[in-house]
Amino acid sequence: MRLLLLSSSKVHGSGYLDHCEDFIRDHFSGVDRVLFVPYAAHDRDRYADQVRSRFAALGLETDSVHEGDDPVAAVERAQAFFVGGGNTFRLLAELYNNRLLEPIRQKVATGAPYMGSSAGTNIACPTVRTTNDMPIVYPPS
């Protein structure tokens, strides 16, 4: 699997994803578009705009899964994924609600690059038991 797992999207003294820009470029080499999953954040539109702007500077087009009518179809069409940070429990609950865990897992298992930051990294792990997030919602598993 092609995984880039970040503990944070920001490091003190640098801008959003600046600390790992070279890794991102390498990780998404050969990819034109990335599907962003903003479910860990409350303000998904603002978060998607931030990611879209940052990825544009890297030469990547960005779609956000929350903006379309059919999230499963968006995942099936995706070349690559970025699952952003925020609250791990909110993220996991929304992935369950939208039935996206298995489609994302299948795409990544067959070679689609996956980048996670914070909560997006947590959900790529065997469990989310090590998160330091508060359980503001309770996903089914």
VOMISE-255018 format. One record per residue: x, y, z of N, C-alpha, C, O in turn; residue in three letters. Coordinates in nm, 3 decimals, decimal comma. Layout:
! VOMISE-255018
PT     n.u     n.v     n.w    ca.u    ca.v    ca.w     c.u     c.v     c.w     o.u     o.v     o.w res
PT       X       Y       Z       X       Y       Z       X       Y       Z       X       Y       Z ALA
...
END
This chain:
! VOMISE-255018
PT     n.u     n.v     n.w    ca.u    ca.v    ca.w     c.u     c.v     c.w     o.u     o.v     o.w res
PT   0,084  -0,118   0,000   0,000   0,000   0,000   0,088   0,124   0,000   0,199   0,125   0,054 MET
PT   0,037   0,228  -0,061   0,107   0,356  -0,067   0,048   0,449   0,038  -0,053   0,516   0,013 ARG
PT   0,110   0,453   0,155   0,058   0,531   0,267   0,157   0,640   0,306   0,278   0,615   0,315 LEU
PT   0,106   0,760   0,329   0,182   0,868   0,389   0,102   0,912   0,511  -0,003   0,975   0,498 LEU
PT   0,151   0,878   0,630   0,078   0,900   0,754   0,151   1,005   0,837   0,264   0,985   0,880 LEU
PT   0,082   1,117   0,859   0,139   1,230   0,931   0,072   1,244   1,067  -0,049   1,224   1,079 LEU
PT   0,149   1,277   1,167   0,089   1,300   1,299   0,021   1,435   1,304  -0,071   1,455   1,383 SER
PT   0,064   1,527   1,220   0,009   1,662   1,221   0,026   1,726   1,084   0,118   1,691   1,010 SER
PT  -0,060   1,818   1,051  -0,048   1,889   0,924   0,030   2,018   0,938   0,057   2,087   0,840 SER
PT   0,066   2,051   1,061   0,139   2,175   1,085   0,245   2,155   1,192   0,223   2,086   1,292 LYS
PT   0,360   2,216   1,170   0,469   2,214   1,266   0,497   2,359   1,304   0,495   2,448   1,218 VAL
PT   0,523   2,381   1,430   0,549   2,517   1,479   0,651   2,589   1,390   0,759   2,538   1,362 HIS
PT   0,614   2,708   1,348   0,705   2,789   1,268   0,691   2,769   1,118   0,761   2,835   1,041 GLY
PT   0,601   2,681   1,076   0,583   2,660   0,932   0,433   2,663   0,899   0,348   2,655   0,988 SER
PT   0,404   2,674   0,770   0,266   2,679   0,724   0,205   2,541   0,709   0,269   2,439   0,734 GLY
PT   0,081   2,540   0,667   0,003   2,418   0,650   0,072   2,323   0,552   0,090   2,357   0,435 TYR
PT   0,109   2,207   0,598   0,174   2,099   0,523   0,312   2,137   0,466   0,366   2,066   0,382 LEU
PT   0,368   2,249   0,512   0,500   2,289   0,462   0,609   2,189   0,502   0,699   2,162   0,424 ASP
PT   0,600   2,137   0,622   0,706   2,049   0,674   0,720   1,918   0,596   0,823   1,851   0,605 HIS
PT   0,617   1,882   0,520   0,621   1,753   0,449   0,596   1,769   0,299   0,559   1,673   0,232 CYS
PT   0,615   1,889   0,247   0,586   1,916   0,107   0,658   1,820   0,012   0,597   1,769  -0,082 GLU
PT   0,785   1,795   0,035   0,860   1,705  -0,053   0,804   1,563  -0,049   0,797   1,495  -0,151 ASP
PT   0,765   1,519   0,069   0,705   1,385   0,083   0,572   1,377   0,008   0,541   1,275  -0,054 PHE
PT   0,492   1,484   0,016   0,363   1,487  -0,053   0,384   1,480  -0,204   0,319   1,402  -0,273 ILE
PT   0,474   1,561  -0,254   0,503   1,559  -0,399   0,543   1,418  -0,444   0,495   1,369  -0,546 ARG
PT   0,631   1,355  -0,370   0,676   1,221  -0,404   0,562   1,121  -0,393   0,544   1,036  -0,480 ASP
PT   0,485   1,130  -0,286   0,377   1,035  -0,261   0,270   1,038  -0,370   0,221   0,934  -0,413 HIS
PT   0,236   1,159  -0,415   0,132   1,173  -0,517   0,189   1,186  -0,658   0,120   1,232  -0,749 PHE
PT   0,312   1,146  -0,676   0,373   1,148  -0,808   0,288   1,064  -0,905   0,253   0,950  -0,874 SER
PT   0,257   1,120  -1,021   0,176   1,049  -1,119   0,026   1,065  -1,099  -0,053   1,009  -1,175 GLY
PT  -0,013   1,141  -0,998  -0,155   1,164  -0,967  -0,191   1,307  -1,006  -0,115   1,400  -0,980 VAL
PT  -0,308   1,324  -1,068  -0,356   1,458  -1,105  -0,454   1,514  -1,003  -0,453   1,634  -0,975 ASP
PT  -0,540   1,425  -0,948  -0,648   1,468  -0,858  -0,646   1,385  -0,731  -0,619   1,265  -0,732 ARG
PT  -0,675   1,453  -0,621  -0,682   1,389  -0,491  -0,823   1,412  -0,435  -0,877   1,522  -0,443 VAL
PT  -0,880   1,307  -0,379  -1,009   1,320  -0,312  -0,983   1,347  -0,164  -0,921   1,267  -0,095 LEU
PT  -1,031   1,462  -0,118  -1,013   1,502   0,021  -1,134   1,460   0,103  -1,248   1,473   0,058 PHE
PT  -1,108   1,410   0,222  -1,214   1,369   0,316  -1,203   1,461   0,438  -1,113   1,444   0,521 VAL
PT  -1,296   1,559   0,450  -1,288   1,659   0,557  -1,373   1,627   0,679  -1,396   1,715   0,763 PRO
PT  -1,420   1,504   0,692  -1,520   1,469   0,793  -1,475   1,487   0,938  -1,559   1,489   1,028 TYR
PT  -1,345   1,499   0,963  -1,298   1,515   1,101  -1,318   1,657   1,153  -1,307   1,682   1,273 ALA
PT  -1,347   1,750   1,062  -1,362   1,891   1,100  -1,509   1,932   1,100  -1,592   1,870   1,034 ALA
PT  -1,538   2,035   1,175  -1,675   2,088   1,181  -1,708   2,169   1,055  -1,814   2,149   0,995 HIS
PT  -1,619   2,259   1,016  -1,641   2,344   0,898  -1,574   2,281   0,777  -1,459   2,311   0,744 ASP
PT  -1,647   2,194   0,712  -1,591   2,116   0,601  -1,559   2,203   0,479  -1,461   2,178   0,410 ARG
PT  -1,641   2,303   0,453  -1,615   2,390   0,338  -1,484   2,467   0,354  -1,404   2,473   0,261 ASP
PT  -1,463   2,524   0,471  -1,341   2,599   0,496  -1,219   2,507   0,488  -1,116   2,543   0,431 ARG
PT  -1,233   2,389   0,545  -1,123   2,292   0,544  -1,090   2,250   0,401  -0,973   2,242   0,363 TYR
PT  -1,192   2,223   0,321  -1,171   2,184   0,182  -1,103   2,297   0,104  -1,016   2,271   0,021 ALA
PT  -1,142   2,421   0,130  -1,078   2,535   0,063  -0,930   2,543   0,098  -0,847   2,571   0,012 ASP
PT  -0,897   2,520   0,225  -0,758   2,525   0,270  -0,675   2,418   0,199  -0,565   2,445   0,151 GLN
PT  -0,728   2,296   0,194  -0,656   2,187   0,129  -0,646   2,211  -0,021  -0,541   2,188  -0,081 VAL
PT  -0,754   2,256  -0,082  -0,755   2,282  -0,226  -0,647   2,385  -0,262  -0,575   2,369  -0,361 ARG
PT  -0,638   2,490  -0,183  -0,539   2,595  -0,208  -0,396   2,541  -0,191  -0,310   2,569  -0,274 SER
PT  -0,373   2,465  -0,087  -0,238   2,411  -0,061  -0,197   2,310  -0,168  -0,084   2,312  -0,215 ARG
PT  -0,290   2,222  -0,204  -0,259   2,122  -0,305  -0,242   2,184  -0,444  -0,164   2,133  -0,524 PHE
PT  -0,314   2,292  -0,472  -0,298   2,360  -0,601  -0,155   2,410  -0,616  -0,098   2,405  -0,725 ALA
PT  -0,096   2,456  -0,505   0,043   2,501  -0,507   0,140   2,386  -0,536   0,254   2,408  -0,575 ALA
PT   0,093   2,263  -0,518   0,173   2,144  -0,547   0,139   2,084  -0,684   0,193   1,980  -0,723 LEU
PT   0,049   2,151  -0,756   0,009   2,103  -0,888  -0,097   1,995  -0,885  -0,113   1,921  -0,982 GLY
PT  -0,169   1,985  -0,775  -0,273   1,882  -0,761  -0,412   1,944  -0,756  -0,436   2,040  -0,683 LEU
PT  -0,503   1,889  -0,833  -0,645   1,926  -0,824  -0,704   1,851  -0,705  -0,662   1,739  -0,674 GLU
PT  -0,800   1,912  -0,639  -0,859   1,850  -0,521  -1,011   1,855  -0,529  -1,071   1,960  -0,555 THR
PT  -1,073   1,741  -0,507  -1,218   1,730  -0,490  -1,242   1,697  -0,344  -1,161   1,629  -0,281 ASP
PT  -1,354   1,743  -0,291  -1,388   1,708  -0,153  -1,509   1,618  -0,153  -1,611   1,649  -0,216 SER
PT  -1,500   1,508  -0,084  -1,605   1,407  -0,085  -1,738   1,463  -0,034  -1,843   1,412  -0,071 VAL
PT  -1,735   1,563   0,050  -1,859   1,616   0,108  -1,937   1,705   0,011  -2,052   1,739   0,038 HIS
PT  -1,877   1,743  -0,101  -1,942   1,834  -0,194  -2,028   1,766  -0,299  -2,106   1,832  -0,368 GLU
PT  -2,016   1,636  -0,314  -2,090   1,566  -0,418  -2,216   1,499  -0,364  -2,239   1,493  -0,243 GLY
PT  -2,296   1,449  -0,456  -2,420   1,380  -0,420  -2,399   1,235  -0,382  -2,480   1,177  -0,309 ASP
PT  -2,292   1,174  -0,431  -2,270   1,031  -0,410  -2,126   1,006  -0,364  -2,037   0,987  -0,446 ASP
PT  -2,104   1,007  -0,231  -1,968   0,989  -0,180  -1,903   0,856  -0,221  -1,783   0,852  -0,245 PRO
PT  -1,981   0,750  -0,228  -1,925   0,620  -0,267  -1,873   0,626  -0,411  -1,765   0,575  -0,441 VAL
PT  -1,950   0,687  -0,499  -1,906   0,701  -0,638  -1,780   0,787  -0,647  -1,692   0,759  -0,728 ALA
PT  -1,771   0,891  -0,564  -1,652   0,976  -0,563  -1,529   0,894  -0,522  -1,422   0,909  -0,580 ALA
PT  -1,545   0,809  -0,423  -1,434   0,723  -0,379  -1,396   0,626  -0,490  -1,278   0,606  -0,517 VAL
PT  -1,494   0,568  -0,555  -1,465   0,472  -0,662  -1,392   0,536  -0,779  -1,314   0,470  -0,847 GLU
PT  -1,417   0,666  -0,805  -1,351   0,738  -0,915  -1,214   0,794  -0,875  -1,135   0,830  -0,963 ARG
PT  -1,186   0,802  -0,748  -1,068   0,871  -0,698  -0,938   0,804  -0,741  -0,927   0,682  -0,746 ALA
PT  -0,839   0,888  -0,771  -0,704   0,841  -0,800  -0,625   0,824  -0,670  -0,543   0,734  -0,658 GLN
PT  -0,652   0,913  -0,573  -0,577   0,916  -0,449  -0,661   0,983  -0,342  -0,762   1,046  -0,371 ALA
PT  -0,618   0,968  -0,216  -0,695   1,019  -0,102  -0,609   1,100  -0,006  -0,491   1,069   0,017 PHE
PT  -0,670   1,203   0,049  -0,615   1,272   0,165  -0,727   1,281   0,268  -0,830   1,345   0,244 PHE
PT  -0,708   1,218   0,382  -0,804   1,222   0,492  -0,743   1,311   0,599  -0,640   1,277   0,659 VAL
PT  -0,807   1,424   0,622  -0,752   1,525   0,709  -0,778   1,503   0,856  -0,851   1,411   0,896 GLY
PT  -0,717   1,588   0,935  -0,726   1,579   1,079  -0,844   1,654   1,138  -0,919   1,722   1,068 GLY
PT  -0,857   1,638   1,266  -0,969   1,693   1,342  -1,003   1,591   1,449  -0,913   1,536   1,514 GLY
PT  -1,129   1,565   1,468  -1,171   1,469   1,570  -1,187   1,330   1,508  -1,265   1,311   1,415 ASN
PT  -1,112   1,235   1,560  -1,112   1,098   1,508  -1,251   1,035   1,515  -1,291   0,964   1,423 THR
PT  -1,323   1,058   1,623  -1,455   0,997   1,639  -1,555   1,055   1,540  -1,637   0,982   1,484 PHE
PT  -1,549   1,187   1,518  -1,636   1,249   1,417  -1,605   1,192   1,279  -1,696   1,158   1,204 ARG
PT  -1,477   1,181   1,247  -1,434   1,127   1,118  -1,486   0,985   1,100  -1,546   0,954   0,997 LEU
PT  -1,462   0,900   1,196  -1,502   0,760   1,185  -1,654   0,746   1,173  -1,702   0,665   1,095 LEU
PT  -1,727   0,823   1,251  -1,874   0,817   1,245  -1,924   0,856   1,106  -2,014   0,792   1,052 ALA
PT  -1,866   0,960   1,048  -1,910   1,003   0,914  -1,869   0,904   0,806  -1,941   0,884   0,709 GLU
PT  -1,754   0,841   0,822  -1,715   0,738   0,726  -1,813   0,621   0,731  -1,849   0,566   0,628 LEU
PT  -1,856   0,584   0,851  -1,959   0,480   0,864  -2,092   0,528   0,804  -2,155   0,456   0,727 TYR
PT  -2,135   0,649   0,841  -2,264   0,702   0,792  -2,271   0,706   0,640  -2,376   0,682   0,582 ASN
PT  -2,158   0,735   0,577  -2,154   0,745   0,431  -2,108   0,617   0,363  -2,090   0,614   0,241 ASN
PT  -2,089   0,513   0,442  -2,048   0,381   0,391  -1,920   0,389   0,307  -1,913   0,335   0,196 ARG
PT  -1,819   0,457   0,362  -1,696   0,480   0,286  -1,576   0,401   0,335  -1,476   0,394   0,264 LEU
PT  -1,582   0,342   0,452  -1,465   0,271   0,502  -1,419   0,161   0,408  -1,302   0,156   0,370 LEU
PT  -1,508   0,075   0,369  -1,470  -0,038   0,283  -1,429   0,008   0,143  -1,329  -0,041   0,092 GLU
PT  -1,503   0,099   0,079  -1,457   0,144  -0,054  -1,319   0,210  -0,052  -1,239   0,188  -0,143 PRO
PT  -1,291   0,290   0,052  -1,158   0,350   0,061  -1,054   0,241   0,084  -0,949   0,240   0,020 ILE
PT  -1,083   0,151   0,175  -0,990   0,040   0,204  -0,958  -0,039   0,077  -0,842  -0,072   0,052 ARG
PT  -1,059  -0,068  -0,003  -1,038  -0,145  -0,126  -0,952  -0,069  -0,227  -0,862  -0,127  -0,288 GLN
PT  -0,979   0,060  -0,245  -0,901   0,140  -0,339  -0,754   0,148  -0,296  -0,664   0,137  -0,379 LYS
PT  -0,733   0,168  -0,168  -0,596   0,179  -0,117  -0,524   0,043  -0,128  -0,406   0,038  -0,161 VAL
PT  -0,595  -0,063  -0,100  -0,536  -0,197  -0,109  -0,494  -0,231  -0,252  -0,405  -0,313  -0,273 ALA
PT  -0,559  -0,169  -0,349  -0,524  -0,196  -0,489  -0,431  -0,091  -0,549  -0,412  -0,087  -0,670 THR
PT  -0,373  -0,005  -0,463  -0,268   0,084  -0,509  -0,294   0,233  -0,507  -0,202   0,310  -0,534 GLY
PT  -0,414   0,277  -0,475  -0,439   0,421  -0,469  -0,361   0,482  -0,351  -0,370   0,431  -0,240 ALA
PT  -0,287   0,589  -0,375  -0,213   0,653  -0,265  -0,309   0,710  -0,159  -0,412   0,768  -0,192 PRO
PT  -0,273   0,692  -0,034  -0,350   0,742   0,079  -0,259   0,826   0,166  -0,151   0,783   0,206 TYR
PT  -0,305   0,947   0,195  -0,235   1,034   0,288  -0,331   1,066   0,401  -0,445   1,106   0,376 MET
PT  -0,287   1,050   0,523  -0,366   1,084   0,639  -0,289   1,180   0,727  -0,167   1,172   0,738 GLY
PT  -0,363   1,268   0,790  -0,303   1,359   0,887  -0,383   1,350   1,015  -0,506   1,364   1,013 SER
PT  -0,316   1,328   1,126  -0,379   1,322   1,258  -0,493   1,220   1,260  -0,467   1,100   1,257 SER
PT  -0,618   1,265   1,263  -0,731   1,171   1,264  -0,729   1,082   1,139  -0,766   0,965   1,146 ALA
PT  -0,688   1,137   1,026  -0,678   1,060   0,903  -0,573   0,951   0,911  -0,583   0,848   0,844 GLY
PT  -0,471   0,973   0,993  -0,372   0,870   1,021  -0,429   0,766   1,117  -0,410   0,646   1,098 THR
PT  -0,501   0,813   1,218  -0,560   0,721   1,316  -0,648   0,616   1,250  -0,642   0,499   1,287 ASN
PT  -0,729   0,656   1,154  -0,822   0,559   1,094  -0,752   0,462   0,999  -0,812   0,363   0,957 ILE
PT  -0,627   0,490   0,966  -0,549   0,396   0,884  -0,482   0,289   0,969  -0,420   0,196   0,916 ALA
PT  -0,495   0,300   1,099  -0,433   0,207   1,192  -0,530   0,094   1,228  -0,650   0,104   1,201 CYS
PT  -0,480  -0,013   1,289  -0,569  -0,124   1,325  -0,685  -0,084   1,417  -0,795  -0,139   1,405 PRO
PT  -0,662   0,010   1,507  -0,769   0,062   1,593  -0,745   0,211   1,614  -0,639   0,263   1,579 THR
PT  -0,844   0,280   1,670  -0,828   0,421   1,704  -0,812   0,437   1,856  -0,830   0,546   1,909 VAL
PT  -0,779   0,332   1,923  -0,770   0,333   2,069  -0,660   0,423   2,123  -0,663   0,460   2,241 ARG
PT  -0,564   0,458   2,042  -0,456   0,543   2,091  -0,482   0,692   2,067  -0,397   0,774   2,101 THR
PT  -0,596   0,728   2,010  -0,624   0,870   1,987  -0,636   0,945   2,119  -0,676   0,888   2,220 THR
PT  -0,601   1,071   2,116  -0,620   1,155   2,234  -0,744   1,243   2,217  -0,766   1,335   2,296 ASN
PT  -0,824   1,217   2,115  -0,947   1,293   2,090  -1,057   1,255   2,188  -1,063   1,142   2,236 ASP
PT  -1,142   1,351   2,215  -1,260   1,323   2,298  -1,366   1,257   2,211  -1,383   1,294   2,095 MET
PT  -1,438   1,159   2,266  -1,544   1,092   2,188  -1,669   1,180   2,184  -1,763   1,161   2,262 PRO
PT  -1,669   1,278   2,092  -1,782   1,370   2,082  -1,902   1,306   2,013  -2,014   1,355   2,025 ILE
PT  -1,879   1,198   1,941  -1,983   1,113   1,883  -1,935   0,970   1,899  -1,818   0,945   1,925 VAL
PT  -2,027   0,876   1,883  -1,991   0,736   1,902  -2,017   0,657   1,774  -2,131   0,620   1,744 TYR
PT  -1,910   0,631   1,699  -1,926   0,549   1,578  -1,963   0,406   1,617  -1,943   0,365   1,732 PRO
PT  -2,016   0,330   1,523  -2,060   0,193   1,555  -1,948   0,099   1,599  -1,975  -0,001   1,666 PRO
PT  -1,825   0,128   1,561  -1,714   0,039   1,595  -1,589   0,120   1,617  -1,484   0,063   1,647 SER
END
